[in-house]
């Protein structure tokens, strides 16, 4: 990809459709663009599911959202294209680079259209990023898009800006659950949209019982749309009074605010895990077939994972229909417990070197005050 000399006054649209984790992986690139070019107008295009994560992002000037449920509604699709074109973007950066996002990029009318031009999608872009098969954290691959733009990258830490409403909601919710700032809180996320990412609930229940007995922790089981029944089932299976189901959250900022008051997050490879990382929470993740290197923040002291190996040779082809899931079944409760214990024992030291954590809306986009520690 040739070098593009930016004036720093361009209007830029960044595109990342799909899941919560995919969208959060773009926040280091957003931050880097803003800090390199403070006068730029920066917009982000994502699906409704992830949009609330960016509603308070101080590095953005606007968010455009897509209703994926209307993918076959051509009137809606055309209206969305006209909305994008109406902004008169100078540059569009398509982090996803799939057929749909490529089409929106091409239809934007932007002078410079940046994306990965493989699988015949090169026509969508006039500045093409070389596809890399190298294993790396997904956020690292996003910032690779910026190298030819003269952007100074300042790491791959994820950003999540909360607002006062979400902070107050979390404070009140924990109070109603009978929790205080003195409690040792662990959030547990046993759900995933992909069945091949779900460690068995029976094993989660046994793990929670062992952690409760050893550390006296109180557990908040988190859930998303359509998942409350799973959370309540785990609560009953755990047979522990101090295992609580999180309240219904109206948006992802409220979930982030609840997670930010915990000390440790344990769960499957899902969007909740990435929100936990964004609010500065140490994590233990249980992986099925997905690549842990791509989806685990590269800090082996704060973010640990387990994966049942070896995977089946034809895993990528059959994982969506696989019913055996031997990779998950072979991960034993005592192995996950040992991993959790390693992290729990190091929490006092991690607390001293904890990242600044979440930022309440209102901070200086150039890195001023407004942050608070993720630990209560």
N, C-alpha and C positions, 0 to 999 in steps of 0.2 A: 504494500500500500504506500503510495507516494505521500510525502509530507504536505500537510495542509496548513498554510499560514493564516491564522485567525487574527482578526483585529481586536477581538475581545468584546465586541458590541453586538455580536450575532444573536439571533433568536434560535434556540436549539430545542429540539424535541428528542427525548430518549424513550425508546419503546422496550417494554418487557411485559409480555402477556403471561398467562398461565398462573402458577401457584404462588402462595405467600413467600415461600423460601426463595423462589426465583426472583421475585420482586425485591426482597430485602438485599439480595446479593448485589443489587445495583447501587445501593446507597454510598459505598466508598467512591464510586465513579462520579456520582452526583456531587458529593462533597469536594472531590478533587477539581472538578470543573469550576465550581463556584469559587474556590480559593485561588485558582489560577487566573480566572477571568471574572472578577467581582461585578463587572458591568453587564455581563451576559444576561439574557432572559432565558431561564431554564424551565422547561416543562417536562412532565413525565406522563407517559401513556401506559395504562395498565388496566386490568379487569376490576370490576366492582369489588370482588372478594378481597383484593389487596389495597384498594384505594385509601382506606382509612389510615393505613400505615404512613401515608405521605401527606395527610391533610394538614399536619402541623410542621412539616419539614421546612426548617428555616432556610435551607439552601435552594428551595424551589420557588418559582413564581406562579406555578399553576399545575394542576393535575387534570388530565383528560381520562375519562373512564369508559370502559367497554363492557356491555352486557353480553357475555358469551352465550347466554341462552337465546340470543336473537341472531345467531350466526347465519341462519337461512332467511332472515328477514332483509331482503335487498333494499327496501326503502330505508330501513334503519341503517344499514351499512353505508348507503350513499349519503345519508344525513351525517354520519360520523366522518366520512371523507371530506364533506364540505366544511364541517366544523374544524378539522385539522387544517385544510387549505386556507380557511379564513384567518388563521394565525400568521400566515406567510412566513413559515420557518425558513431560515437560511440553511440550517444543518439538521439532518435527522440521523440519529444513531440507533440502529436496530440491534439491540443486544441479543434478541432471540433468533432472528434471521431464519424464521420458518416461512412457509408459503403465505400465511395470513399476514404476519407482521411485515414481510417483504412487500406484499401488495399495498399495505397502508403507507409504507415508506415511499414506494414509487408514486403512489397517488397523491402524496403530500405536496408535490411540486417544488420541493426544496432543491436548491442549487447543488448541495452536496448531500449525498445519501450513502451512509456508511453501514456495511454489514458483511457477513460471511457469505461469499458468493459460490458456495458449493452446491452440488446436486441440481445444477441448472438454474440456480436462483440469482446468478450474476447480473441478469438484466435489471433486477430491482435496484442495484447499487452502481454508483460510478466511482466509489472509493471502497475497495474490497479488502477486508481483513483476512489474513491467512488463517485457515482453520488449523488448530493445534490439537493433536491427539494426546498431548502430554497431560498426565494426571496432575491436577492442581485444584486448590480451593476455588469454587465457582466464582467468588467475588474477584479473585485474581484474574480470571479470564475476562471479566467485564472491564477491568481497568486497562487490559491490554488494548482495548479499542481506542484508548486515549493517547497512546504513545506517539502516534503520528500527528497529534494535534498540539504538541508542545505543552502538554499538561503535566504538572508536577504531582505525582501520586504520593499520598501520605499514609500508605498502609491500607489494610483491608478490613479495619474495624467497621462493624455494621452500625448504622445510625437509627435511632427511634426517638422521635420527639413526642412527648406526651403533652397533655394540656391539663389545666387545673381541674376540669370536670372529671377526667379519668382518674386523676390522683385522689380526688375526694371520693369518687365511687369506690376505688379500691380500699381506701381507709375505712369507709363505712361498711363495706362488705366483710372485711376481716373482723371488724367489731361485732357484726351480727353473727358471724360464725364462732364467736367466743375466742378469737385469737388476739394475741397481744404482741408487742415488739420484743418481748422476752422469750417468745416461743422459737424453737428451732424448726423452721418450716421447709418442707420439701414439696415441690410441685411434681406431680406425676402425670404424664400424658400417654395413656395406653392405646390411643386411637391412631388411625391413619386411613386415608382414602384407599390406599393400595393394600390389598389383603396380604401381599407378600412382605409388608413392612410391620405386621402386627405380631409382636411377641405374645404368647398365650396369656390370657388373663389369670389363669390359675398360677402361673409363675410370678406374675406381678403381685398377686395377693400374698403368696408365700414370702416374697422379697420384702413387701411392706411390713408384714408381721415381724420379720427378723430385724429390720431396721428400727422399728418401733421399740422392740424389747431392748435392743442394744443401746439406742441413743435417745429414746424418749421423744423422738421427732413427731411433729404433727404434719399430716399429709393433706395436700389439696389436690384432688383429682380434677384435671382440666378437661374441657370438652368443647366441641364446636357444633355448628348446625347439624342436627340429626344424630348427635353422638351422646346425648345425655343418658340414654338407657345403658350404654356401655359403662359410663362413669359410675352410675348407680349400682350396676351389677358388681363392679370391682369393689365398691364400698362395702357391699353386703358380703362378698367373698372374703374380704380382709378381716371381718369380725373384730374390728377395732373402732372404738368410739371416737378416736382422734383422727380418723380418716374421713375427710369432708369433701363433698362435691362442690366445686366452684359454682358461684351463681351465674345466671345467664348474663353474658356480656353483650352490650349493644354494638360494640365495634372492637377492633383489634387493639386500639389504644387502651381500652379498659382491661383487656387481657394482659397487655404488657405491664400495666400499672400493678396488677395483682402479682404477676411473676416477679416484678422488681422488688417485692417485699419478702421474697423467699430467699433461702440460702443456697439451695441446690435444686437443679432440675434433672429429672430422670424420665426417660421415655423413648418412644419410637422415633424413627427418622421422619419428622413431619414439620409442618409450619410452626407449631408451637415451640419446638426446639429452637428454631432460628430466631423467634421473638425473644426467647430466653437469652440467647447469645447476645442479641442486640441490647438488652437491658443490663448486661454485665454479669449474668448469672452463670456460675460454673455448671457444666452439664456432663451427664453420662448418657450416651445414646446407644440403643440396641439396633443393629442393622440387619436387614435381610440382604437381598442381592445388590442394593445400591452401593456405589463406591464411597466408602467413608472418607477418602482423601478429598473428594470433590465437595462433600457436604459437612465436614467437620472443621470448625475454625482452627487454624494452625497454631495452637497453643497447647502443647501436650501436658502442661501443668494444670490448666483450667478446664480443658475439654477432652474427655476420655470416651472411648467407644469399645464395643464388642461386636464381633461378627463371626458367625459360625462358618468355618472354612473346613474343607474346600467347597466352593460352589459347584453346581452341576456344570458340565462342559457346555451345554447348550442353554445355560441359564437365561441369557437375554432373550432367546426365542420363546422359551416356554414359561417364564416367570408369571406372566399375566394369567395363565390358565393352570399354573401349578397348584396342586392340592396337598402335596406332601410337605413342602416347606421344611425340609430336613435341616437347612441352614439355620433357621430360627430354633427348631426343636433341640438342636445340639448345644445351644447356649444354656448352661445350667444356672440355676438360681444362685448357687454358692459362688460362681464366677462373677456374676453381676454384683453380688454383695461385696466381694473382695475389691472390686473396682470402685464401688461407692465408698467403701471404708477408706481406701487410699485417698480419695478426694476429700472426704469428711475430715480426716486427720490433718490434712494440709490447709483446711479452710482458714484457720487463724493467720497463717502466713499469707495466704492468697488475699485475705481481707486487707492486709497492710499494703499490698501492691495492686489492689483492685482498680480496674479501669474506672473512669469518671462516671460510667453508667449512663442511664437515660438522661435526657435533657427535657426540662419542662419548657413548653413553648414560650418564646420570648427571649432566648439567648441571642447573643451576638453571633451572626452567621460566620464571622471570622474566628470564632473560638473563644468567645468571652464567657461570662459567668452564666449560671443557670443550671449547671449540672448538679446531680447528687449521687451519692454512692448507692449502689444497688443493694447493699446490705442494710437491714434495719438497725 
